[in-house]
């Protein structure tokens, strides 16, 4: 069922993105000059009616490549783990004088890591760490529109996340236990998010990196952090 849902979502996003390719980009910017009776005209700068106080809503679907780094040997990942990233966003422009937007939303995101060299009672073993979160980002985004209507959108900000599910799998002893059990991971995470997006029509794609700043390990003497590359595709309305 989960696989079928993911396939349907990917198909819908790709179809909407292809439909967007047949539409022109944003209209060219227009210089606005305000006439005030007999006084000299006042130039208020560049104005684009598609941008000014424009609020947009978007859907995102992507893939994560994440890793756990820890001073605790049992939690330190030596490999990258793939996961799903899916959610919705809302953004609005801050000022007509510059195309700055603030964007937030809610994601279901699968992070974690894996290690091939964890010491257990039966010897060395392969472990995987599944850390599935609900994540709330808050981003400041700058939109630069080219003459062809393509937008280049670098952004930076932060995120807060709450762990809702996840397992640690010990492949040597063939056991699994909860990621948020005693002695392993905390549910709450937070950090910085840096990325860049590209838009055309309603189509959108971006790549970003999450820098986990919170210590998500339950042992306060050993710092444990996440790091995640994400590639998303989506649509904006």
Secondary structure, DSSP 8 states (H G I E B T S, - for coil): -HHHHHHHHHHHHHHHHHHHHTS------EEEEEEETTEEEEEEEEE-TTTTT-EEEEEEEEEEEEEEEESSTTT---B-EEEEEEEEEEEEEEETTEEEEEEEEEEEEEEEEEEEEEEETTEEEEEEEEEEEEEEEEEEEEEEE-TTSEEEEEEEEEEEEEEEE-EEEETTTTEEEETTSTTSB-SEEEEEEEEEEEEETTEEEEEEEEEE-S--BS-TTS-EEEEEEEEEEEEE-
